[in-house]
């Protein structure tokens, strides 16, 4: 019987993804606690939210290895939601 060789990682890739998600979430929480605002800060937070959403779609929903249609569909959904939040922010500035 032949054994398959799978690489052994000290930290598995899904653990790295979880650590990155936690770091981005803590960073966003820290920005909120410091009561920072402005276009640059809001844009950075929304961009990090888009990245976090895409990481959840790819790694935890398992869509990283499916046909591009499903990944594009989920990215479009995330992008539209974040774009609407960004628009709402600008409407609130007036």
HELIX and SHEET records of a PDB file:
HELIX    1   1 UNK A   13  UNK A   33  1                                  21    
HELIX    2   2 UNK A   39  UNK A   55  1                                  17    
HELIX    3   3 UNK A   56  UNK A   60  3                                   5    
HELIX    4   4 UNK A   63  UNK A   65  5                                   3    
HELIX    5   5 UNK A   68  UNK A   93  1                                  26    
END                                                                             
